[in-house]
């Protein structure tokens, strides 16, 4: 019985090889992760401190949006990551000011 040629594990599993990220790409993804996590942390703090139920519901709705963003940050496109890097620092600054940090 002839021996089959060995396959790379990716090919054997039916996947597609994806090259490793460059240093710059890793840093960009890390910044995106940290920005989204920072925004979520601020919303969690604001919700914990808020006494008004209507305002608390509004904050929870916004937190839900950012939670969804956090869950999908790994699969974001380049344009989506660029949008996060462009807009989230302002959002984070505003939330920190609201918290009095």
N, C-alpha and C positions, 0 to 999 in steps of 0.2 A: 504494500500500500504506500503510494508516494506521499511524502509529507507536504502539507500546504504551506505556502509562504507565510511568514509572520506578518501581521498587520500592526500598524500603530494603534494604540488603544482607542484613540478618537475615531479612527476609521472603523475599527471593529465594533464600536458602539453606535455607529451610524451618525456620528456628529461631524462637526466642521471644526477644523483647527483654528483657534483664535490666538494670534501672537500676544505675548505679554505686553502690558502697558508700559509706555515710556515713563521716565521720572516725572516729566511735566504733566502727563495725563494723570498719573497717580496723585500728584499734588492738587490738580484741578478738582478731581473727584473728592479728595479729602476736604477741600475748601467747601464744596457744595454740601457734603455731608455735615460739616460743622455749622454751616450757615442755617441749614434747615433744622438741625438739632437745636441750635441756639434759639431760633424763632419758636419752636415747640416748647422749649423750657420756659421762655417768657410767657407764652400763653398759659401754660400750666400754673405758673406763679400768679398771673393775673386772675385766673379762675379761682384759685384757692383764696385769694384776698377779697374777691368781689362779694358784696352782700346783696346787691340788687339782682333779683332772679332774671329779669329781662336782659340785663347787660351780661349776666353770666351765660345765658343761653346763646347770645350773640357771639361771645368769646368762644364758647364750645363749638359753635358752627365753624368759626374760622380755624380753630384747632383741628377740626376734622379734615379740612382742606389740606393743611400742612402735614397732617399725619399721613394722608394719602401720598403727598409729594415725597415724604420720607420713605415710605414703603417702596416707591418706584424709582428712587434716586439712582440705583445701580443701572437701570435700563434707560436712563434719560439720553436723549439725542444730544449732539454737540450744541445745537441751538437752544435746547431747553436748559442745559447746564450754563450756557452763556447768559441766558435770561436770569437764572438764579444768581449768578455772580454779579450781574448788573443791578438787580432790584432788591435782593434780600438784605444787603448791608443797610439800606435805608429803612427797611421794615424793622430790622433788628434794632437800629438806633432809636426809632420811634417807640418801640415796645420797651426798651430799656429806660428811656426817658419817662415813659408812663409809670414804670415801676419805681422810678427815682434812683436808679443805679448810676 
